[in-house]
């Protein structure tokens, strides 16, 4: 965690007038990144702004629980991702999301995915990601959905690029195996 992030966290946790200023600085700094992340998931400016408000409320209420074991941005990213998924589930808007064609490449010979609707595929993908260890899920989401370079992910996670590449590869294998297992089971309803 950077010195700036430590200062923001510590000031906000103490409360008072300085806490509000520190929180404003934090939101100005990380807000655009979180906005972009959420917008890529919900594809709607108005919904994204509403979700962002909920994200910042959760951050304000829970920053005292943040222990600093990961980077602050990793923690914020996870909250934003979970809020966006929660919104999509509540609003049943999954069908409006355009899935990247690369997801089909996760399963070699992906004939199992043909004929499946976007909702079904997205639901399975979200289940697969939810089953990953937190670090692998974060690396997969940053690389696959955010299309960040390993160097950018390294800056966020403070993890070597070699380790990130391995985590991404393992995550892809686990997701592929999960999807194959689920698709070879009884038909989705």
JOLINWO-V693637 format. One record per backbone hydrogen bond with DSSP energy under -1.0 kcal/mol. CO is the residue of the C=O (numbers start at 0). NH is the residue of the N-H. E is the energy in kcal/mol with one decimal. If there is no record, write none. Layout:
BEGIN
((CO & NH & E) (CO & NH & E))
END
This chain:
BEGIN
((1 & 5 & -2.4) (2 & 6 & -2.5) (3 & 7 & -2.6) (4 & 8 & -2.8) (5 & 9 & -3.0) (6 & 10 & -2.6) (7 & 11 & -2.6) (8 & 12 & -2.5) (9 & 13 & -1.5) (10 & 14 & -1.0) (15 & 19 & -1.2) (16 & 20 & -1.6) (17 & 21 & -2.6) (18 & 22 & -2.5) (19 & 23 & -2.3) (20 & 24 & -2.4) (21 & 25 & -2.5) (22 & 26 & -2.7) (23 & 27 & -2.3) (24 & 28 & -2.1) (25 & 29 & -2.9) (26 & 30 & -2.0) (29 & 33 & -2.4) (30 & 34 & -2.9) (31 & 35 & -2.2) (32 & 36 & -2.1) (33 & 37 & -2.6) (34 & 38 & -3.0) (35 & 39 & -2.1) (37 & 41 & -2.4) (38 & 42 & -2.8) (43 & 47 & -2.4) (44 & 48 & -2.3) (45 & 49 & -1.9) (46 & 50 & -2.8) (47 & 51 & -2.6) (48 & 52 & -1.7) (49 & 53 & -1.7) (50 & 54 & -2.5) (51 & 55 & -2.5) (52 & 56 & -2.0) (53 & 57 & -2.4) (54 & 58 & -2.6) (55 & 59 & -2.5) (56 & 60 & -2.5) (57 & 61 & -1.9) (58 & 62 & -1.6) (61 & 64 & -2.0) (70 & 74 & -1.7) (71 & 75 & -2.7) (72 & 76 & -3.2) (73 & 77 & -2.0) (74 & 78 & -1.9) (75 & 79 & -2.7) (76 & 80 & -2.9) (77 & 81 & -2.6) (78 & 82 & -2.5) (79 & 83 & -2.4) (80 & 84 & -2.4) (81 & 85 & -2.5) (82 & 86 & -2.5) (83 & 87 & -2.6) (84 & 88 & -2.5) (85 & 89 & -2.5) (86 & 90 & -2.7) (87 & 92 & -1.2) (92 & 95 & -2.0) (93 & 96 & -1.9) (99 & 102 & -1.9) (100 & 103 & -1.2) (102 & 105 & -1.4) (103 & 106 & -1.1) (108 & 110 & -2.3) (109 & 112 & -1.4) (112 & 115 & -2.2) (116 & 120 & -2.4) (117 & 121 & -3.0) (118 & 122 & -2.4) (119 & 123 & -2.3) (120 & 124 & -2.8) (121 & 125 & -2.7) (122 & 126 & -2.1) (123 & 127 & -2.6) (124 & 128 & -2.6) (125 & 129 & -2.3) (126 & 130 & -1.3) (128 & 131 & -1.4) (132 & 136 & -2.6) (133 & 137 & -2.5) (134 & 138 & -2.5) (135 & 139 & -2.7) (136 & 140 & -2.6) (137 & 141 & -2.7) (138 & 142 & -2.5) (139 & 143 & -3.2) (140 & 144 & -1.1) (140 & 145 & -2.0) (141 & 147 & -2.4) (148 & 152 & -2.4) (149 & 153 & -2.6) (150 & 154 & -1.7) (151 & 155 & -1.6) (152 & 156 & -3.1) (153 & 157 & -2.3) (159 & 163 & -2.2) (160 & 164 & -2.7) (161 & 165 & -2.1) (162 & 166 & -2.6) (163 & 167 & -2.7) (164 & 168 & -2.5) (165 & 169 & -2.7) (166 & 170 & -2.6) (167 & 171 & -2.6) (168 & 172 & -2.2) (169 & 173 & -2.7) (170 & 174 & -2.7) (171 & 175 & -2.8) (172 & 176 & -2.8) (173 & 177 & -2.5) (174 & 178 & -2.8) (175 & 179 & -2.7) (176 & 180 & -2.5) (177 & 181 & -2.7) (178 & 182 & -2.9) (179 & 183 & -1.8))
END
